[in-house]
């Protein structure tokens, strides 16, 4: 036989060589050889895949962060997992990922094109931060990440109606807009003081970027918080001319301990106030007409109130004339029926040594004389077409809400306040409301608002000319406005829902969010009908005394229901604690307030601030620190004249003169605290 071997176009015929058939005995050897070659190829292929997988694994690591298609996890320097984040809205195509220096980038998910990256930043040797961004490029579908919190305690976010420290999540909530709201009226919403910042006991902090159309949800069963970006069915709006493609971007920073990482975050990402408010506001109480008289206030009652303050031997930072001194809401002249001679009243108060601030708000009701002119000048927030003012309902009626993105509206509002100051010598203003829940769901402003909470920021800026004694109850990116911020109204009850027990968790939360000049609302609460523990008119006497004692250790004190409405003993207790506030607390607070301008560190601090290695400290919600060297432990339970106290390691001296030199934290069980006392401990050098 002859074999034809291809060669050239038609093949080449060579000399014939006989081909010998393979005998049966040789066939197994050939088969074994073929199998061997296949095994070698398979081994080499497996080795190549193994090397490739190692390289891919190395590619998907950056510092202490490990990325996979479904999410990422972050470890601390000791190797422990401190954060787990899952991708709920999409899965990354890891074949589209690449790494260039400190940036890990992916261009596709299994749903389409995305702009995903993680950038590593080291602001300090002991701190690692990761900038995370997922941006949809082809679809308006939401972007949602899920953070597991099951082995850590978290703090921050927002003021809430039921406030706990640390955050206590219950039930399930689909992601909803993370915007400011009046939680007195809307108790399941987020509060009027709100920031996109959370801090955990495992020394991890998260800051959501301002550009994100941010929604927050949670699932208590899964121990998960949902961070979502979306424009559909949402008050967030994309910038003009841009498609509604969602972007979720945030920073995650990990440090050596919770106090250290919070200091880094505050210094890098929070604005700071540029001055300290009037020192008298730290030293002496503010006296408000609200809880005592509500809207039934007039000239005679205000003068009598001032006279009683002096007669009972109390100091006064200033009097606060609350709702309602005008005839209609949205006007800025005194109601002559209730205040027949406002000029003489102010002169009398000034002669007696009283400064006066006035309550104000952003609404102009439809029956106000100012409503028509404001419509003609286009000063209100408009309905979506921009043709008509958007009427809004608030707790005192229906009207327009001034558009503080509009310079003309800002100037008009400011001119009204300056006129009151010039005409009567008004010292400052209490700027009420400002939350986004008083905006319509769909609206138009002079300047486009991608984030509706920016409206809150613009409103708080109205306090700047009056900031020495001004008061705000809402804030969003407003930490640099150098005035006092007040939590929403408290009910005259003991519990965690806007009651006495909520006060410390709320103040600590606001402090962590960067608001340090805090006015903790009125002593005893607002005495609203059906929301008052007591005889119906006055808050419960014991509740009032315990509230008074706690307020004496806050940055500022505020009375409305005066102690003489009870009895001489309550007056004596109030005199003693206002004096203690002035001599012990205020000097410390004023010194710390000066430091806030540079550091942003809290004045009122959680116990874990000086006990970062003790798990117990992260759960203490009824004690706090003023600075690092004064610890306060009030009684917050009815009928109690004792309490358990957590005392951090250190050298402490109690208000009774007892000394403790403990190398480890200790618990003082059933520590006696009489009704006219509050337990506090000073650090001994």
Secondary structure as UniProt FT lines:
FT   TURN            8..10
FT   TURN            24..26
FT   HELIX           27..59
FT   STRAND          61..62
FT   TURN            63..64
FT   STRAND          65..68
FT   TURN            69..70
FT   STRAND          71..75
FT   TURN            77..78
FT   STRAND          81..87
FT   HELIX           94..96
FT   STRAND          97..100
FT   TURN            101..102
FT   STRAND          103..109
FT   TURN            110..111
FT   STRAND          112..124
FT   TURN            125..126
FT   STRAND          127..136
FT   STRAND          143..148
FT   TURN            150..151
FT   STRAND          154..158
FT   STRAND          172..177
FT   TURN            183..185
FT   TURN            187..188
FT   STRAND          193..200
FT   TURN            201..202
FT   STRAND          204..208
FT   TURN            210..211
FT   STRAND          214..219
FT   TURN            220..223
FT   STRAND          224..229
FT   TURN            232..233
FT   TURN            240..241
FT   STRAND          247..254
FT   HELIX           258..269
FT   HELIX           279..283
FT   STRAND          286..288
FT   HELIX           290..293
FT   TURN            294..295
FT   HELIX           299..311
FT   TURN            312..313
FT   STRAND          318..321
FT   TURN            329..330
FT   TURN            336..338
FT   TURN            340..341
FT   HELIX           342..351
FT   TURN            352..353
FT   STRAND          356..360
FT   STRAND          363..365
FT   TURN            366..367
FT   HELIX           369..377
FT   TURN            384..385
FT   STRAND          392..394
FT   TURN            395..396
FT   STRAND          397..402
FT   TURN            404..405
FT   HELIX           407..424
FT   STRAND          428..431
FT   HELIX           436..438
FT   TURN            452..453
FT   HELIX           454..460
FT   HELIX           461..466
FT   TURN            467..469
FT   STRAND          471..472
FT   TURN            479..480
FT   STRAND          484..486
FT   HELIX           501..512
FT   TURN            513..514
FT   STRAND          518..519
FT   TURN            523..524
FT   TURN            529..530
FT   HELIX           541..551
FT   TURN            552..553
FT   STRAND          558..559
FT   HELIX           563..565
FT   HELIX           568..580
FT   HELIX           581..585
FT   HELIX           586..599
FT   STRAND          604..605
FT   HELIX           607..610
FT   TURN            612..613
FT   HELIX           615..619
FT   STRAND          624..626
FT   TURN            627..629
FT   STRAND          630..633
FT   TURN            638..639
FT   STRAND          642..647
FT   STRAND          650..654
FT   TURN            655..656
FT   STRAND          659..662
FT   STRAND          666..672
FT   TURN            675..676
FT   STRAND          679..683
//
